[in-house]
Amino acid sequence: MSNIEDLRGDREQKINKLREAGINPYPSATNRTHTVADVIGDFEALESSQEVVTITGRMMAFREHGAIAFVDIQDGTGKIQGFCSKEEMGEDNFDSLLGFMSTADFIEVKGVAYVTKRGTQAVLVKEWRPLAKALQNIPTEHFGIKDEDERLRKRYLDLLLSEEQRDLFVKKAKFWDVTRSFMKEHGFLEVETPFIETTTGGAEARPFATHHNDFDLDVFMRISVGELWQKRLMAGGFDKTFEVGKAFRNEGSSPEHLQEFTNMEFYWAYANYEDGMRLVRDLYIRIAQEVFGTTKFNVRDHEFDLAGEWQLIDYVEEVENKTGVNVITASEDEMKAKLEELGVQYEGDNKERLTDTLWKYCRKQISGPAFLVHHPKLVAPLAKVREDGVTVERFQPIIAGSEVGNGYSELNDPVDQRERFELQQKLIESGDEEAMMPDWEFVEMLEHGMPPTCGFGFGERLFSFLAGLPIRETQLFPLVKPKD
């Protein structure tokens, strides 16, 4: 029998002994009067008054030394030592603790604030009872879980053993809290739009497909956070809306991309991309200050200060300066030749994909903060065209060599929108799986009239960048392949 099986067998025996003694190993209620943080935060007063406290938590360590024992108890607020002595608890109570309980079990202890001989703040245990017996042990806090796949598969243990990991996700929650507060302070209404769509809109990406049994209809999980729906709200009389929610893209993974992620999108009637840039800069600075306590970052060997000057980078000019290719006038063959000369792999041979690949080669050298502006019309099928007729009023925040957001002066000309959707339809028919699905009902909405509007979206990629981590590390439960 393996050592793991021995340990499990021992724990099963302890559960049986508890039940034989008339003690429920899994009670539903607790008598907690204080969290661990409460005791630590008010320790001197509690020690002085000798007020009896009851705390609960997981036994992270359990050490016996003759007639005394030490129990490290951790709840969601902190960790404190429980000092157990045969003299204080009585022989039977003390022996039952040692006989029934193991590391990883949840326990309730009742006692008073007490300073040990070594000067450690503790709870002098008077009484105890089990709250939940664990059948398996947990890794030691020192060694943790080394295998990355196993660590993400058992994220609950990773979080339990790492205060740094727990703090990361507290920060991530604050990231979205600050975003919501900022948008509401600026008069935006939080809305909810559909996750399941008959056509995906608002981005160029391969969707997840599924089937609606009741309607007997093939449908898709959304690839944007309600872009075409929120624009309908602009036509419907709302001036400012936003949504924080999930989006899904059936594409490859990378340190910057996952198939399921959280985004925020806002839509602002009677505003354009220049208004949007000013608002987004203020939002990013607020997030940096309130979540990370600084506006200065060093990410992937790029240093930047979000509170500093935001450079405007012209898309067409930047690509031409870096590669010698004018993406407006160059042919597909010229673009392919340049990519091959640069040693850049590319997928798809239409001009839209080649243009995007050339830009991605150039962006890696930009530390930011900056706004990329004036994209070619071809790569922005929902943005308003500038006076030159070939570029659009689009903006993307750039930091550490990547885009961390996307916004437009939204296209509200129904004739132009129809023509661009027709072009996207041709790309789909030619095999481009990332081309945007046309939404003809959206065009019909535009025919009824939509005001000038600025739209913008960003996602948890921004959080992962500012935290200096791959996006997979900043999701609580990223998708992991099942074990064989």
C-alpha positions in Angstrom: 0.0 0.0 0.0 1.4 3.5 -0.9 2.1 6.2 1.6 -0.8 8.2 0.2 -3.2 5.3 0.7 -1.9 4.9 4.3 -2.6 8.5 5.1 -6.0 8.4 3.6 -6.8 5.2 5.6 -5.7 6.9 8.8 -8.0 9.8 8.1 -10.9 7.5 7.3 -10.3 5.8 10.7 -10.4 9.1 12.5 -13.7 10.0 10.9 -15.1 6.7 12.0 -13.8 7.3 15.6 -15.4 10.7 15.7 -18.8 9.3 14.6 -18.4 6.5 17.2 -17.8 9.1 19.8 -21.1 10.9 18.8 -19.2 13.8 17.1 -20.3 15.0 13.7 -17.2 15.4 11.5 -19.1 17.7 9.1 -21.4 20.0 11.1 -23.3 22.7 9.2 -23.1 25.6 11.7 -20.2 27.2 13.6 -20.0 29.3 16.7 -17.5 31.8 15.3 -17.4 35.1 17.2 -14.2 36.5 15.6 -12.2 36.2 12.4 -8.5 35.7 12.7 -8.0 39.3 11.5 -10.3 40.5 14.2 -8.2 38.7 16.9 -4.9 40.0 15.4 -6.2 43.5 14.9 -7.5 43.9 18.5 -5.1 41.5 20.2 -3.9 43.7 23.0 -7.4 44.6 24.1 -8.6 41.0 23.9 -5.5 39.9 25.9 -6.2 42.5 28.5 -9.9 41.7 28.9 -9.4 38.0 28.6 -12.6 38.0 26.5 -13.4 34.5 25.2 -13.2 34.2 21.4 -14.2 31.5 19.0 -12.3 31.3 15.7 -12.6 28.9 12.8 -10.3 27.9 10.0 -8.1 25.2 8.3 -5.3 23.6 10.3 -2.3 24.5 8.2 0.2 22.9 10.6 -0.1 20.7 13.7 2.8 20.1 16.0 2.8 18.0 19.2 5.4 18.4 22.0 4.4 16.2 24.9 1.7 17.9 26.9 1.4 20.8 24.5 0.5 21.2 20.8 0.6 24.0 18.3 -2.1 24.4 15.7 -1.7 27.0 12.9 -5.3 28.1 12.0 -6.0 30.0 8.8 -9.3 31.5 7.6 -9.9 33.9 4.7 -8.6 36.8 6.7 -5.3 35.6 8.1 -3.5 33.0 10.1 -2.9 32.6 13.9 -1.5 30.0 16.2 -3.7 28.0 18.5 -1.7 27.0 21.7 -3.1 23.8 23.2 -2.0 22.4 26.5 -3.2 19.3 28.5 -3.3 21.5 31.6 -5.6 24.1 30.1 -7.8 21.8 28.1 -8.0 18.7 30.3 -6.4 15.4 29.4 -9.4 13.9 27.6 -10.1 17.0 25.5 -6.4 17.3 24.6 -5.9 13.7 23.7 -9.0 13.7 21.5 -7.7 16.7 19.6 -4.5 14.8 18.9 -6.3 11.5 18.2 -9.0 12.9 15.8 -7.5 15.8 14.0 -5.0 16.1 11.1 -3.3 18.8 9.0 -5.8 20.2 6.4 -8.8 19.7 8.6 -11.2 22.6 9.4 -11.5 23.3 13.2 -13.3 25.5 15.6 -11.4 26.6 18.7 -12.6 28.6 21.7 -10.1 30.4 24.0 -8.5 33.7 24.9 -5.7 35.9 23.4 -2.4 34.7 24.7 1.3 35.4 24.1 3.5 32.3 24.1 7.0 32.2 25.7 8.5 32.9 22.4 6.4 36.1 22.1 4.0 34.7 19.5 0.5 36.1 19.4 -1.9 33.1 19.8 -5.2 31.8 21.1 -4.9 29.8 24.3 -7.3 26.9 23.4 -10.0 26.0 26.0 -12.3 23.9 23.7 -12.4 22.6 20.2 -14.5 20.8 17.7 -14.1 19.6 14.1 -15.8 21.4 11.3 -14.8 19.4 8.3 -12.4 16.4 8.1 -10.1 16.3 5.1 -9.4 12.9 3.5 -6.3 14.2 1.7 -3.4 16.2 3.0 -2.2 19.4 1.5 1.3 20.3 0.2 3.5 22.2 2.6 3.4 25.9 2.3 7.2 26.0 1.7 7.2 23.7 -1.3 3.7 24.2 -2.8 2.8 22.6 -6.1 5.6 22.8 -8.7 3.9 21.3 -11.7 2.1 24.2 -13.6 -0.7 22.1 -15.0 -1.4 20.5 -11.6 -1.2 23.9 -9.9 -3.9 25.4 -12.2 -6.0 22.2 -12.0 -5.9 22.4 -8.2 -6.0 26.1 -8.0 -7.8 25.9 -4.6 -4.5 24.5 -3.2 -2.4 27.1 -5.0 -4.6 29.9 -3.4 -4.5 28.2 0.0 -0.7 28.0 0.1 0.1 31.4 -1.5 -0.9 34.7 0.1 0.5 36.4 -3.0 -1.9 34.5 -5.3 -4.8 35.4 -3.1 -3.8 39.0 -3.1 -3.6 38.9 -6.9 -7.2 38.0 -7.2 -8.3 40.6 -4.7 -6.5 43.1 -6.9 -8.3 41.8 -10.0 -11.7 42.2 -8.3 -10.7 45.7 -7.4 -9.6 46.3 -11.0 -13.2 45.7 -12.2 -14.7 47.6 -9.2 -12.6 50.7 -10.1 -13.7 50.4 -13.7 -17.4 50.2 -12.8 -17.1 53.1 -10.4 -15.3 55.2 -12.9 -17.9 54.6 -15.7 -20.8 55.3 -13.3 -19.2 58.5 -12.1 -19.1 59.6 -15.7 -22.8 58.9 -16.2 -22.6 55.5 -17.9 -25.5 53.0 -17.3 -24.4 49.4 -16.8 -26.4 47.0 -19.0 -26.5 43.3 -19.9 -26.6 42.1 -23.5 -26.9 38.5 -25.0 -24.2 35.9 -24.7 -25.8 33.7 -27.4 -26.2 35.2 -30.8 -27.3 34.2 -34.3 -24.5 36.2 -35.8 -21.3 37.3 -33.9 -20.5 41.0 -34.2 -18.1 43.6 -32.9 -14.8 41.8 -33.6 -13.0 39.6 -36.1 -12.5 36.2 -34.5 -13.6 32.6 -34.8 -16.6 31.9 -32.6 -17.7 28.9 -30.5 -20.7 27.4 -32.2 -23.5 25.5 -30.4 -27.1 24.6 -31.0 -30.3 26.0 -29.5 -32.5 22.9 -29.2 -35.8 24.8 -28.5 -35.5 26.9 -31.6 -33.6 24.2 -33.6 -31.1 26.9 -34.5 -27.3 27.0 -34.7 -26.0 29.9 -32.6 -22.7 31.3 -31.4 -21.1 32.4 -28.1 -20.5 36.2 -28.4 -17.0 37.4 -29.3 -17.5 40.9 -28.1 -19.3 42.4 -25.0 -22.4 43.4 -26.8 -21.0 45.9 -29.3 -23.8 45.7 -31.8 -26.4 45.5 -29.0 -25.1 48.5 -27.2 -25.2 50.5 -30.4 -28.8 49.6 -30.7 -29.2 51.1 -27.3 -27.8 54.4 -28.7 -30.5 54.3 -31.4 -33.0 53.5 -28.6 -32.4 56.7 -26.7 -29.6 55.8 -24.3 -26.6 58.1 -24.4 -24.1 56.3 -22.3 -23.9 52.5 -21.6 -21.3 50.0 -20.6 -21.1 46.3 -19.8 -18.5 44.1 -18.0 -18.9 40.5 -19.1 -17.5 37.4 -20.7 -16.5 37.0 -24.3 -15.5 33.8 -26.1 -13.1 33.2 -29.1 -12.3 29.8 -30.5 -8.7 30.6 -31.2 -5.2 29.8 -30.1 -3.7 30.5 -26.6 -0.8 32.8 -25.8 0.5 34.8 -22.9 -2.0 37.5 -24.1 -4.9 35.4 -25.4 -7.4 32.9 -24.0 -10.6 31.5 -25.4 -12.7 32.8 -22.5 -12.1 36.2 -20.9 -13.7 39.2 -19.3 -14.0 42.6 -21.2 -15.6 45.9 -20.6 -17.2 47.9 -23.5 -18.7 51.3 -23.4 -20.7 53.3 -25.9 -21.0 57.1 -25.7 -23.5 59.0 -28.0 -22.5 62.4 -29.4 -18.8 61.7 -28.8 -16.0 60.7 -31.2 -12.7 58.8 -30.9 -10.9 61.9 -29.6 -13.3 62.2 -26.7 -12.8 58.5 -26.1 -9.0 58.8 -25.9 -9.3 61.4 -23.2 -11.7 59.3 -21.2 -9.7 56.1 -21.6 -6.4 57.8 -20.5 -8.1 59.0 -17.3 -9.6 55.5 -16.7 -6.3 53.7 -17.1 -4.6 56.2 -14.8 -7.3 55.7 -12.2 -7.0 51.9 -12.4 -3.2 52.1 -12.0 -3.3 54.4 -9.0 -6.1 52.6 -7.1 -5.3 49.0 -7.9 -1.5 49.0 -8.2 -0.7 52.1 -6.2 1.5 53.5 -9.0 1.4 54.7 -12.6 4.9 53.6 -13.4 5.5 50.0 -14.7 8.3 47.8 -16.1 6.7 45.1 -18.2 8.6 42.7 -20.5 11.6 45.1 -20.5 9.3 48.0 -21.4 9.2 51.0 -19.0 6.2 53.3 -19.1 4.3 55.8 -17.0 0.5 55.9 -17.6 0.4 59.4 -16.1 2.9 60.7 -18.6 2.4 61.8 -22.2 0.5 59.5 -24.4 2.0 59.6 -27.9 -0.2 59.4 -31.0 1.1 56.8 -33.5 -0.3 56.8 -37.0 -0.8 53.2 -38.1 0.1 53.6 -41.8 3.1 55.9 -41.1 4.5 53.6 -38.4 4.3 50.5 -40.5 6.0 52.3 -43.4 8.7 53.7 -41.2 9.5 50.3 -39.7 9.2 48.2 -42.9 9.1 50.5 -45.9 5.7 49.2 -46.9 2.7 51.4 -47.3 -0.2 49.1 -46.4 -2.7 51.3 -48.3 -1.0 51.1 -51.7 1.1 47.9 -51.5 -0.1 44.8 -53.2 -0.6 41.4 -51.4 2.5 40.1 -53.2 4.6 43.1 -52.0 3.4 42.6 -48.4 4.1 38.8 -48.5 7.6 39.5 -49.8 8.3 41.9 -47.0 7.1 39.5 -44.3 9.2 36.7 -45.8 12.2 39.1 -45.8 11.6 39.9 -42.1 11.2 36.2 -41.3 7.6 36.7 -40.0 5.2 33.8 -40.3 1.7 34.7 -41.5 -1.6 33.0 -41.9 -4.0 34.0 -44.7 -3.1 35.7 -47.8 -5.7 38.4 -48.1 -4.7 42.0 -47.7 -6.5 42.5 -44.3 -4.6 39.6 -42.7 -1.3 40.7 -44.2 -1.8 44.3 -43.1 -2.5 43.2 -39.6 0.6 40.9 -39.5 2.9 43.7 -40.6 1.5 46.0 -37.9 2.0 43.3 -35.2 5.7 43.0 -36.3 6.0 46.8 -35.7 4.2 47.1 -32.4 6.6 45.0 -30.3 9.0 48.0 -30.2 6.6 50.4 -28.7 6.7 50.8 -24.9 4.0 53.4 -24.6 1.8 54.7 -23.3 0.5 55.5 -26.7 -2.6 55.5 -28.8 -2.4 53.8 -32.2 -4.7 55.8 -34.5 -5.9 56.1 -38.1 -6.0 52.4 -39.1 -6.7 51.3 -42.7 -10.4 51.1 -43.4 -9.9 47.4 -44.3 -9.0 46.3 -40.8 -11.8 48.3 -39.0 -15.2 47.4 -40.6 -17.2 49.1 -37.9 -15.3 52.4 -37.7 -16.1 55.8 -39.2 -14.0 56.8 -42.2 -11.7 59.8 -42.1 -11.7 62.5 -44.8 -8.9 60.7 -46.7 -11.4 57.9 -47.5 -8.9 55.1 -46.7 -8.3 55.3 -42.9 -10.7 55.4 -40.0 -11.2 57.1 -36.7 -10.0 54.3 -34.5 -7.7 54.2 -31.5 -5.9 51.5 -29.5 -3.9 52.0 -26.3 -0.4 50.5 -26.6 1.8 49.5 -23.7 4.7 47.1 -23.6 4.4 46.3 -27.3 0.8 45.2 -27.3 -2.7 46.7 -27.7 -4.7 46.8 -24.5 -8.0 48.2 -25.8 -9.8 49.2 -29.0 -12.1 52.1 -29.8 -13.8 53.9 -32.7 -15.8 56.7 -33.8 -18.6 54.2 -34.7 -19.8 53.9 -38.2 -23.4 55.1 -38.4 -23.8 55.4 -42.2 -26.0 52.4 -43.1 -25.0 52.3 -46.8 -21.3 52.3 -45.9 -21.9 49.6 -43.3 -23.7 47.4 -45.7 -20.9 47.6 -48.2 -18.3 46.7 -45.6 -20.4 43.8 -44.4 -20.6 42.6 -48.0 -16.8 42.7 -48.1 -16.6 40.7 -44.9 -19.0 38.2 -46.3 -16.7 37.7 -49.3 -13.8 37.1 -47.0 -15.8 34.5 -45.2 -16.7 32.8 -48.4 -13.0 32.8 -49.4 -12.2 30.8 -46.2 -11.2 33.6 -43.8 -12.5 32.2 -40.4 -11.8 35.4 -38.6 -13.7 37.8 -40.8 -16.7 39.5 -39.2 -20.1 38.0 -39.7 -22.5 40.4 -41.3 -25.5 41.4 -39.2 -28.2 42.7 -41.6 -30.6 43.6 -38.8 -27.9 45.9 -37.4 -27.8 47.6 -40.8 -31.6 48.0 -40.6 -31.2 49.6 -37.2 -28.7 52.1 -38.7 -31.2 52.9 -41.4 -33.5 54.1 -38.6 -30.7 56.3 -37.4 -27.9 56.1 -34.7 -26.3 59.3 -33.3 -22.5 59.9 -33.6 -21.0 57.5 -31.1 -17.7 56.5 -29.6 -17.3 52.9 -28.6 -14.4 51.4 -26.7 -13.5 48.0 -25.1 -10.7 46.6 -23.1 -10.2 43.4 -21.1 -8.4 41.5 -18.4 -5.3 41.5 -20.7 -4.7 45.0 -19.3 -4.8 43.7 -15.7 -2.4 40.9 -16.7 0.0 43.4 -18.3 0.1 45.7 -15.3 0.5 42.7 -13.0 3.4 41.5 -15.2 1.9 38.0 -15.7 0.6 35.9 -18.5 -3.2 36.2 -18.7 -3.6 32.5 -17.9 -2.0 33.2 -14.5 -4.5 35.9 -13.7 -7.6 33.8 -14.2 -8.9 31.9 -11.2 -9.8 28.8 -13.1 -8.3 28.7 -16.7 -9.3 25.8 -18.8 -7.1 22.8 -18.2 -7.3 19.6 -20.3 -8.8 16.6 -18.4 -6.4 14.0 -17.1 -6.0 10.9 -19.3 
